Structures are given as C-alpha cells and as structure tokens.
Amino acid sequence: MSAAGVKKAVWLSAGRGAVLPAATLMLVMLMVVPIPAFLLDIGFVTNIMISLAVLMVALNVAKPLDFSSFPTVLLFATLLRLALNVASTRVVLVHGHEGGAAAGHVIEAFGSFLIGGDYAVGIFVFAILMIINMVVITKGAGRVSEVSARFTLDALPGKQMAIDADLNAGLMTPEEAKARRQEVATEADFYGSMDGASKFVKGDAVAGVLILVINIVGGLILGTVSHGLSLGEAAENYILLAIGDALVAQVPALLLSVAAASVVTRVSSPLDLSGQITSQFASTRAWTPVAAILLFLGVLPGMPHFIILSAAAVSGYIAWRLHNAPKPAEKAEVEAATAPSPSAIGWDEVSDGAALGLELGYGLIGLVDERKGAPLMARITGIRRQLSRELGFVVPLVRVRDELSLGPNTYRITVAGVICGEDEIWPEDLLALDSGDLLHDVDGRKVKDPTFGLDAVWIAPARRADAVVAGYTVVDPATVVATHLNHVVQMQAAELFGMDEAQNLLDALKEVAPQLVTGLTPQPLPLASIATLCRALLSEGVPLKDFRRISEAMADAAREEADPVQLVEKVRQRIGALIVQTIVPIKMPLPVITLDAELETLLAQAVRTGQNAHHPIEPGLAQKLVQAVGEVAGPLLGEARRFVVVTSPVARRALSRLLAPHIPDVRVLSFLEIPDGKSVEVVAVVGGAKEPMMLPEAVQ
C-alpha cells in the first residue's frame, strides 16, 4: 500500500472512531442549547429512521448474539429521543402561542393529521400507546431479560465444562474451543446488559408521560399569564403541540420496545425470525381447521359474509398449497438420490488426524460420560497440561472414542495410529497395587498393573479400607487408564513431535531471542533438521523445556558438524548439564554404571568397524551386554533409584539403541555429557572383576 493509501486509511479509522464521541456531544447540546424548529424536524425524522433500522435488524438476526451491540444502541437511541424531548419542550413553551407550526412541521403533522386536531382524542391515543408500551411490551421484555440473564449466568459453569469435555475428547480444536468460550462469555454479558437496558425503555416511557404533563401544565400557565391567551386558546395551542410532541417521541419508543422484546424472546435458530415463524406455521393441520371455522362463521346470519368468507378462502388456499408441497420424507428421498453413492469412500474414512487416541470398550463409556462427571476426561486434561510443561511442547489432543471391536472392559492407546498400550480394567472395582511390603493378601481378581507390570488385585469398593490397611496402594479405574496414558506419552514423546511443533517452538523463541532464531534457521539448520534433532533428544528422555539453550547448542554444533548422527551427539555434549539435572537433583551425586576398560575398547572397535550399521555391536556381545546390564540395573530399578550407564562418546549411541528395547528406563550418557563439577557415584562396573561377564569367543 502506498503512503497516500496508508494515510487515507489512518484518517478513515480516526474518523470512524470520532463519530460516537461527536454524536454524544451533540446529544448534550440538544438538551442545553436552543435549536430552531427545522433542526427539530430533522432530529425527529432521524429518530424515526434509526428506530426503524434497529427494528429491522432485530427481526432479521438468527440469534440474539448476532445483535450484541443492541443494549448500547438502545441506550443512545433513548438518549437521542430524550434530548429531542427536552429541545422540543423548550420550543413548545417559548413559541407555542404562535400556532401549530411554531414547533416544526413534524410535531404539527402528528398533532393535526394523526389525531385530527382534537387534543382530547390525542390524549386518549397517547394514553393507549403508553399502556401498550409500558404495561405489555416493556414489562414483558424486562421480565424475559431478567430471567434470561439469571438462567444464562447459572448455566455458565456447565457450558464451560461441556466445552472442556469436547476439547479433551477431540471433538473440537483449541481454536474452536477458544471461540466457543468467547461466545459463552459474550452471551452472559449480552443478557446481563439487556437486563439493564430494559430499564432504559421503561424509564423512557415514564419520562414521556412526565414530559407531556409538564408541557400541558407549563403551556397553560405561560399562555394565560405571559401571552394573554384565554384558557381555551391556550389549551388549543399548547395541548395540541404537547400531544404532537409526545406522539412523535412515543412512536419510535414503541418501535424500540418491539425490537427489544423480539431480541430477548428469540430462540437461536439458523433462520431469521420471519423464516423461523414461516417454517413453524407451514402445517396443513393448522390451516385446515382455521378455514373450516371461518367458513362456518361466514354462513351465519348477520355476519359480514364477504370479509369472513374471503378469509376462509385464503386459509383454505394456504392449507391446499401446504398439502401439495413436498413432504419431508420426499425431500429426504431427493437428497438421498443426489447424495454420494454409499460405495464411494472418502479420505475422512481412511485417515485419522489425531496423534493420540484412546479407544474404549462399551463397558468403559461411563468413565467419559458427562452425566457421571467424566472422571477420565478431567485426568486426561491434567496429564496433557503436566506433560506439556515437562516435555517443553504442547501435547496434542487425545481423541477418545468407543470401539466395538474391543472387549467391553478393554481400552487401547494409540500414538500416530500405532497401538502402544492395551489392557483390561473393571470400571466398578478398584485396583490394589502390591507395594512389596504387605501384611496380608487381599482376595480379588489378580492381574498385572498395565503401566509398570506390578502385581495387583481388582477388588470391590467395599474392601478399599482392608486393602489400604494391608499395605496396598488403591487407585480407581480412571487413574489406572490415565497413568498408563501418561507413561505411553512419555515413552513415545518423539512420535508426537513434528515440524509443526518445531515451528511453534521457534516462533515462541523468536519473541525473546530473535537473533538466535535468525542465526539457527533456515541456515545452518533447516526446519526439518531441527525437528529431527528434537525428536532424537525426546526419544532418549531429554525434554525441550529450555529450548533456548538447546537452540544455542544446535547453532554451535551445526558450525562444527554436518553429519546428523554426530550432530545429535555434539548437541547432547553441550547440554549435558540439562540432561543430568533431569536425572538427579543438583546437590546429589550422579549414580553411574560404568563399563570395564577392555569392554569399552571392544565396543569402540565394534562401532568403528560397523560405522554405518544400525546395530554395529556383534550379536553375541550384544546379548551378554544386555544381560549383564540388566542384572546390575534390576535391583536399582526395584529400589526406584535413578542412575545412568556411562560410556565413551563413540559407543554411547550404539549402546543406547541396544539397551532401549530391553531396559527402557536406563539412560546412557557419554563421559563428555557429565558436567566437570558434577560428583559421581559408581554403583557398578559391567565386565569388571566385581561384575564378571564372559565375552564371546569371536570378540575375544
């Protein structure tokens, strides 16, 4: 856009922003500054025009929130009408003795044409309009606004919980959930504002009556005392002008009252009010009795036969047209005929975009049923929030759905379409986990814990206290599933991280360290390489919480190393302190399992020989390595102690790949990843004198 275009846009924006303040100041001026009669005419016509426009908008909205500015519009429209009342009162009282045209042609027209110049008739017409406006429309609309505001505010927590449940179930995206929450909040604000705005309409009606009385009493006093008119002449001039002034203000007030009532009584529908009413009156069973009753009345003696029989004919014609119109079943047949063939297969039937999935047998539906509190959904939300903080990126939605192919009490966890966990639970029972120090056994259905494989027993809820006294750890079925899901997500975090997540991390980092991001990507590392590096770190349990430091390590390592495998090792060495602090606290020594020097040499030689192999370690040696490390690590894992296996930088990656499928909880670090100031505690040596390990003959 050119400079001139930008300047023009700025001026237009400023002009639109200044309209409302300027209009408010004009309203104040109308109340305090005398204005000529022709400006009053313009003001009254503008008032009628605005009221008609508001009414038309109110009748054409599909739901009340489509006219969310209505309370504010109602306020300013009321202020405009009151300002015009004040200005017209001044003109009527000052110039009323001059005749009917003294206050402008609009007031004269309403006083002469609409009521025939008879002020007595005008008083009665005005009284009827006031009764209709105040007693019927305004009072009813105010009551509806009050009840709607109360019900909307009471239902607000439930609506928020329903949105959270749909979000956790994967039925909507975070953006859709945010928009829905905003809509719910706006709805509550709207009905609260309408409850107050209805008081404007009621107060305006009361003000109209008071202004009419003031104009009549003041006019009679001024006409007889100040201008020497007789009481009859003063009544003819001032009362006629007062009635005309009241009517010209009351007609727009009535229109706004109808608009307010139509907005607050609307029920949300995809159709506007006309379409909604038309669709609901389109029934042959409604119009046929109407035609029959009118026909009966039309043939009675003394009735106006022509008018009633004409109405009966119109009703009969409407019933006939509706009878011959296509029925819903016929419409459905036409739609079915034009619908896609059942043999056609869409992409949505063969692909599932959800990265995380939880499938439930029909017996477990109660765990996600909102009527039962949906205990599992609340835990899934907590798990996603906690894991997102721990891993350093937003864990995707978990799509929960029923699966008829599963057993009634079976659940299945999938990651990127791959089944990563499956087990069976009993929703009406509790799971008692063996803590290893039991006073006595508790009878029940003996199983293995789905997450860690511990001995466990499914017991009835009534036996919970007995199990706790016996030393069991008792958890409910929702916690069992949630814990299993938590473990699967932690183990499969790398599968949940892709280029989109990498881009989101870079976008967030760019706000605080723009130069770092510029120096990292697209050169020397493209987005795909950054995503690969992050997945490699996550696959070995390294979180991305401190992504700034990890990015700095990536940028430094990329200047020294181009090979993707070695690049990961270089990054790990630069963030060694981050890796170690996820294993043990800073003041505790790092428990390590080391390899015998001869075994280290053999591993390094094997890796160099099979440099491009996925598993370069000779199978016999690999088997004995896994067995030896498992024997050493088993007791430590049983005591829930945190430790690492430490090896040379050359062999670290190969040893980690070897141990991961067999002992997934064991972390493998290189010597260069341990910070210089970190104290270590050697808890075992694999292949040494204390832990003998026979090497395969081929290697020896």
SELUMSE-363405 format. One record per residue (C-alpha): x, y, z; residue in one letter. Coordinates in steps of 0.02 Angstrom, whole numbers, padded with zeros to 5 digits, always signed. Each point is the difference from the previous one (the first is absolute). Layout:
XYZA...
END
This chain:
+00000+00000+00000M+00065+00172-00045S+00035+00137+00128A-00154+00094-00060A-00106-00157+00022G+00066-00029+00176V-00034+00181+00045K-00176-00013-00068K-00033-00159+00098A+00063+00082+00159V-00114+00151-00027W-00150-00113-00035L+00033-00101+00158S+00018+00159+00103A-00159+00070-00078G-00100-00155+00045R+00067+00005+00176G-00052+00182+00021A-00181-00026-00057V-00067-00067+00165L+00082+00132+00113P-00061+00138-00117A-00177-00071+00000A+00000-00007+00190T+00053+00182+00011L-00141+00047-00121M-00126-00088+00113L+00060+00104+00147V-00011+00159-00105M-00179-00042-00048L-00046+00001+00184M+00079+00167+00046V+00011+00105-00160V-00158+00072-00083P-00022-00062-00179I-00115+00059-00140P-00156-00095-00049A+00069-00068-00165F+00144-00087+00094L-00132-00078+00113L-00086-00069-00155D+00165-00076-00059I+00029-00074+00173G-00173-00078+00011F+00014-00078-00174V+00174-00065+00042T-00070-00075+00159N-00137-00090-00095I+00126-00060-00130M+00118-00071+00132I-00143-00086+00092S-00061-00082-00160L+00177-00057-00043A+00023-00075+00174V-00167-00091-00014L+00044-00073-00171M+00170-00060+00061V-00081-00078+00154A-00127-00093-00107L+00131-00071-00118N+00129-00069+00123V+00015-00189+00016A+00046+00007+00185K+00009+00139+00130P+00190+00007-00002L-00005+00051-00184D-00057+00170+00065F+00116+00006+00152S+00014+00190-00011S-00188+00020+00027F+00009+00053+00185P+00119+00142-00043T-00101+00049-00154V-00156+00002+00109L+00087+00116+00123L+00051+00127-00131F-00168-00008-00090A-00086+00036+00167T+00119+00144+00033L-00037+00072-00172L-00186-00006+00029R+00013+00079+00172L+00113+00138-00068A-00128+00035-00136L-00137+00004+00134N+00097+00130+00099V+00033+00106-00155A-00181-00012-00059S-00066+00043+00174T+00102+00161-00005R-00069+00044-00172V-00180-00043+00047V+00002+00103+00159L+00089+00149-00079V-00091+00009-00168H-00158-00100+00030G-00111+00156+00001H+00047+00033-00183E-00100-00149-00065G+00017-00182-00053G+00154+00024-00112A+00101+00084+00137A+00086-00164+00052A+00033-00065-00176G-00097-00092-00132H+00025-00175+00071V-00081+00042+00168I-00138+00095-00094E-00033-00150-00112A-00011-00121+00146F-00113+00121+00095G-00115+00041-00146S-00001-00143-00124F+00014-00152+00114L-00127+00057+00130I-00104+00117-00109G+00049+00157+00096G-00102-00053+00153D+00112+00002+00152Y-00125-00103+00102A+00015-00140-00127V+00188+00021+00004G+00006-00023+00188I-00096-00163-00012F+00107-00064-00146V+00157+00042+00095F-00066-00085+00157A-00037-00159-00098I+00173+00000-00078L+00077+00023+00172M-00101-00145+00071I+00053-00112-00144I+00182+00051+00017N+00018-00001+00189M-00121-00133+00061V+00013-00126-00141V+00160+00012-00103I+00126+00083+00117T-00051-00096+00155K-00001-00167-00091G+00168+00033-00084A+00075+00054+00166G-00059-00160+00085R+00067-00109-00141V+00168+00091+00007S+00011-00025+00188E-00039-00187-00009V+00114-00027-00150S+00145+00087+00089A-00027-00106+00155R-00012-00165-00094F+00149+00042-00112T+00112+00040+00149L-00057-00158+00091D+00039-00107-00153A+00171+00079-00030L+00104-00128+00102P-00087-00146-00085G+00032+00071-00173K+00184+00027+00042Q+00015-00181+00060M-00086-00063-00158A+00125+00096-00107I+00146-00074+00099D-00073-00174-00020A-00019+00020-00189D+00176+00069-00010L+00073-00146+00097N-00099-00123-00105A+00071+00076-00159G-00169+00057-00062L+00065+00177-00026M+00166+00085-00026T+00076+00120+00128P-00045+00144-00116E-00182-00057-00008E-00003-00022+00189A+00069+00176+00024K-00131+00072-00117A-00138-00098+00089R+00058+00063+00171R+00000+00176-00068Q-00176-00024-00066E-00060-00066+00169V+00078+00148+00091A-00075+00122-00126T-00170-00082+00021E+00007+00025+00188A+00055+00181-00021D-00137+00031-00129F-00144-00063+00106Y+00069+00092+00152G+00006+00160-00102S-00175-00030-00070M-00066-00018+00177D+00063+00175+00036G-00044+00071-00171A-00183-00049+00022S-00004+00128+00142K+00045+00135-00128F-00157-00040-00098V-00110+00001+00156K+00078+00162+00062G-00023+00079-00171D-00185-00039+00003A-00019+00077+00173V+00098+00153-00058A-00119+00019-00148G-00150+00012+00116V+00086+00126+00113L+00058+00107-00147I-00179+00002-00069L-00069+00058+00168V+00135+00134+00015I-00035+00064-00176N-00189+00010+00031I+00012+00082+00171V+00141+00116-00050G-00086+00047-00163G-00164+00043+00085L+00090+00108+00129I+00110+00089-00126L-00141+00023-00126G-00119+00080+00124T+00125+00096+00106V+00140+00052-00117S-00088+00012-00167H-00176+00054+00049G-00090-00146-00080L-00163-00064+00064S-00002-00171+00080L-00084-00077-00153G+00125+00078-00121E+00146-00053+00108A-00069-00178+00011A-00027-00007-00189E+00177+00057-00039N+00107-00075+00138Y-00091-00164+00030I-00004-00037-00186L+00187+00033-00014L+00035-00100+00158A-00098-00149-00066I+00087+00010-00169G+00169+00009+00086D-00043-00150+00110A-00062-00104-00147L+00150+00039-00110V+00112-00064+00141A-00112-00144+00051Q-00009-00083-00172V+00190-00030-00010P-00002-00054+00183A-00133-00129-00043L+00107-00062-00146L+00152-00020+00113L-00104-00090+00130S-00059-00124-00132V+00181-00022-00058A+00059-00034+00179A-00141-00124+00029A+00036-00092-00163S+00186-00014+00041V-00018-00067+00178V-00140-00122-00047T+00097-00074-00146R+00052-00183+00003V+00162-00037-00091S-00035-00066-00174S+00090-00004-00168P-00150+00096-00071L-00046+00182+00029D-00162+00039+00092L-00106+00003-00158S+00070-00165-00061G-00019-00080+00172Q-00183+00052+00018I-00039-00047-00180T+00076-00174+00018S-00097-00033+00160Q-00167+00060-00071F+00022-00104-00158A-00118-00138+00058S-00158-00059-00089T-00072-00058+00166R+00005+00179+00064A-00080+00087-00150W-00137-00126-00043T-00097+00026+00165P+00023+00189-00019V-00081-00006-00172A-00142-00111+00063A-00040+00111+00151I+00002+00160-00105L-00114-00082-00129L-00123-00046+00138F+00002+00178+00069L-00019+00072-00175G-00165-00087-00034V-00081+00051+00165L-00138+00133-00018P+00053+00177+00038G+00184-00028-00027M+00101+00102-00128P-00003-00144-00123H+00117+00073-00132F+00143+00038+00120I-00010-00161+00101I-00024-00114-00151L+00147+00086-00086S+00108-00038+00152A-00063-00180-00003A+00048-00014-00184A+00175+00067+00035V+00023-00124+00144S-00063-00143-00108G+00120+00047-00140Y+00147+00003+00121I-00050-00172+00068A-00014-00069-00178W+00172+00067-00049R+00079-00073+00155L-00085-00168-00032H+00071-00009-00176N+00174+00059+00052A+00139-00134+00005P-00002-00096+00164K+00158-00015+00107P+00012-00184-00047A-00007+00045-00185E+00133+00133+00027K+00107-00130+00088A-00022-00118-00149E+00053+00138-00119V+00150+00041+00108E+00044-00184+00012A-00011-00016-00188A+00120+00144-00022T+00112-00053+00145A+00166-00087-00035P-00009-00185-00033S+00022-00112+00152P+00138-00089-00095S+00100+00161-00007A+00138+00009+00130I+00059+00166+00068G+00171+00043+00069W-00077+00033+00170D-00047-00185+00009E+00176-00065-00028V+00104+00125+00097S-00002+00064+00178D+00092+00162+00033G+00006-00025+00189A+00178-00031+00060A-00060-00071+00166L-00149-00115+00014G-00088-00092+00141L-00124-00133-00052E-00122-00070+00128L-00109-00153+00005G-00184+00031+00027Y+00014-00048+00184G+00117+00147+00033L-00109+00137-00076I-00051+00055+00175G+00178+00062+00030L-00028+00138-00128V-00186+00028+00026D-00035+00180+00051E-00153-00053+00098R+00116-00100+00113K+00127+00138+00015G+00116-00067-00138A+00141-00041+00123P+00119-00059-00136L-00017+00159-00104M+00054+00111+00146A+00153-00108+00028R+00047+00003-00184I-00005+00190+00003T+00114+00002+00152G+00119-00124-00082I+00013+00102-00160R+00034+00159+00098R+00133-00082+00110Q+00087-00091-00143L+00001+00158-00106S+00094+00089+00139R+00121-00146+00024E+00036-00036-00184L+00007+00180-00057G-00130-00007-00138F-00190-00010-00006V-00058-00179+00008V-00137-00022-00132P-00181-00038+00038L-00049-00175+00051V-00143-00061-00109R-00110-00111+00109V-00126-00111-00088R-00089-00165+00022D+00057-00152-00098E-00120-00145-00024L+00138-00120-00051S+00074+00009+00176L-00059-00100+00149G-00124+00091+00113P+00134+00039+00132N+00148+00022-00117T+00086+00162-00045Y+00133+00037-00129R+00125+00144-00015I+00064+00049-00172T+00138+00121-00048V+00004+00056-00182A-00112-00147-00044G+00113-00129+00086V-00068-00099+00147I+00117+00038+00146C-00103-00065+00145G-00149-00113+00029E-00074-00078+00156D-00158-00043+00092E-00077+00087+00151I-00160-00019+00101W-00090+00168+00015P-00099-00046+00155E+00151-00065+00099D+00162+00071+00068L+00178-00054-00039L+00108-00043+00151A+00186+00009-00043L+00124-00110+00093D+00122+00120+00086S+00122-00141+00039G-00027+00007+00189D-00170-00078+00033L-00068-00054+00167L-00117-00124-00083H-00077-00034-00169D-00170+00063-00054V-00111-00112-00104D-00050+00061-00172G+00033-00012-00185R+00190-00016-00015K+00078+00097-00144V+00155+00098-00048K+00002+00189+00009D-00019+00064-00181P+00134+00133+00019T+00145-00077+00096F-00046-00184+00005G-00016-00007+00190L-00104-00134+00085D-00175+00067+00032A-00175-00055+00049V-00169+00067-00056W-00110+00016+00155I-00175+00059+00040A-00014+00181+00063P-00062-00066+00168A+00170-00082+00031R+00101+00158-00028R+00035+00029+00185A+00058-00181+00024D+00121+00016-00147A+00074+00163+00064V+00027-00076+00173V+00084-00151-00081A+00125+00115-00086G-00073+00011-00176Y-00005+00161-00101T-00181+00016-00059V-00047+00098-00156V-00161+00020-00100D-00020-00059-00181P+00013+00176-00073A+00168+00023+00086T+00060-00167-00069V-00038+00053-00179V+00068+00175+00026A+00163-00065+00075T+00022-00120-00145H-00033+00140-00124L+00125+00112+00091N+00135-00135-00011H-00034-00033-00184V+00010+00184-00044V+00165+00018+00093Q+00073-00151-00089M-00067+00052-00172Q+00028+00188+00014A+00112-00001-00154A-00143-00068-00106E-00109+00148+00051L+00128+00130-00052F+00005+00058-00180G+00042+00149-00108M-00154+00096+00057D+00052-00016+00182E+00177+00051-00046A-00066+00154-00089Q-00106+00045+00152N+00152-00012+00113L+00100+00111-00119L-00142+00126-00009D-00008+00011+00189A+00190+00015+00012L+00002+00135-00132K-00098+00116+00114E+00138-00001+00132V+00156-00043-00102A-00028+00053-00181P+00186+00002-00045Q+00023-00176+00063L-00140-00065-00111V+00067+00097-00149T+00173-00076+00026G-00071-00176+00017L-00124-00020-00142T-00018-00015-00147P+00191+00000+00004Q+00096-00096+00062P-00147-00113+00047L-00163-00011-00096P-00162-00032+00093L+00001-00185-00042A+00173-00022+00078S-00053+00092+00157I-00153-00112+00016A+00110-00155-00023T+00120+00059+00134L-00142+00034+00122C-00075-00173-00032R+00170-00080+00032A+00012+00089+00167L-00178-00044+00050L+00025-00183-00047S+00136-00011+00134E-00098+00091+00133G+00074+00175-00022V-00140+00130+00018P-00008+00159-00104L-00046+00115+00145K+00155+00108-00018D-00016+00016-00188F+00104+00159-00003R+00153-00090+00067R-00032-00148-00114I-00012+00117-00149S+00166+00081+00047E+00077-00174+00009A-00073-00042-00171M+00070+00158-00077A+00174-00032+00074D+00003-00183-00048A-00061+00033-00177A+00153+00107-00034R+00114-00147+00044E-00095-00155-00057E-00107-00038-00152A-00035-00185+00029D-00175-00015+00080P+00052-00141+00119V+00155+00089+00063Q-00097+00164+00007L-00117-00076+00130V+00150-00057+00103E+00079+00173-00008K-00163+00080+00058V-00015-00124+00144R+00176+00041+00057Q-00041+00186+00004R-00159-00024+00101I+00071-00133+00117G-00046+00103+00153A-00182+00005-00057L-00002-00189-00025I+00079-00038+00169V-00118+00113+00097Q-00149-00097-00068T+00073-00157+00082I+00059+00056+00173V-00011+00161+00101P+00147+00118-00010I+00067-00039+00176K-00005-00189-00020M+00141-00099-00082P-00043-00084-00164L-00012-00191+00021P+00086-00081-00150V+00030-00173-00069I+00162-00006-00098T+00075-00127-00118L+00164-00090+00023D+00144+00079-00098A+00021-00156-00108E-00186-00003-00036L+00005+00185-00045E+00138-00034-00125T-00098-00143-00078L-00155+00109-00016L+00096+00144-00078A+00083-00119-00123Q-00167-00078-00047A-00080+00171-00030V+00144+00059-00109R-00004-00161-00100T-00188+00008-00032G-00011+00188-00009Q-00150+00004-00117N-00092-00147+00079A-00159+00028+00100H+00062-00121+00135H+00188-00012-00020P+00030-00107+00156I+00029-00186-00035E-00156-00101+00049P+00085-00112+00127G+00081+00146+00088L-00162+00098-00010A-00097-00140+00085Q+00124-00015+00143K+00005+00189+00019L-00188+00010+00018V+00000-00144+00124Q+00141+00074+00104A-00072+00175+00006V-00171-00072+00042G+00071-00097+00147E+00083+00156+00068V-00145+00119-00037A-00138-00115+00063G+00026+00027+00188P+00025+00187-00027L-00162+00014-00098L-00088-00102+00134G+00055+00128+00130E-00060+00141-00116A+00177+00072-00005R+00048+00117-00141R+00163-00043-00088F+00085+00005-00170V+00115-00111-00101V+00156+00096-00049V+00107-00045-00149T+00114+00082-00128S-00071+00128-00124P+00037-00120-00143V-00104-00142+00072A-00138+00099+00086R-00127+00001-00141R+00024-00184-00044A-00015-00054+00183L-00155+00107+00025S-00085-00078-00151R+00048-00172+00062L-00069+00021+00176L-00157+00103-00039A-00113-00145-00059P+00051-00112+00147H+00023+00123+00144I-00095+00157-00052P+00023+00089+00166D+00190-00001-00011V+00082+00160-00064R+00169-00008-00089V+00117+00150+00009L+00174+00030-00065S+00144+00062+00108F-00008+00169-00087L-00182+00027+00048E+00036+00004+00187I+00043+00178+00058P+00175+00022+00070D-00060+00051+00173G-00126-00141+00018K+00045-00133+00128S-00033-00181-00049V-00027-00161+00095E+00050-00161-00087V-00128-00129+00053V+00058-00141-00115A+00126-00045-00134V-00060-00112-00140V+00134-00121-00062G+00117+00034+00144G+00060-00111+00141A-00151+00037+00108K-00121-00032-00142E+00081-00134-00108P-00067-00018-00175M+00065-00133-00119M+00033+00077-00170L-00046-00098-00157P+00143-00099-00078E-00014+00091-00165A+00034+00164+00088V+00134-00069+00116Q
END
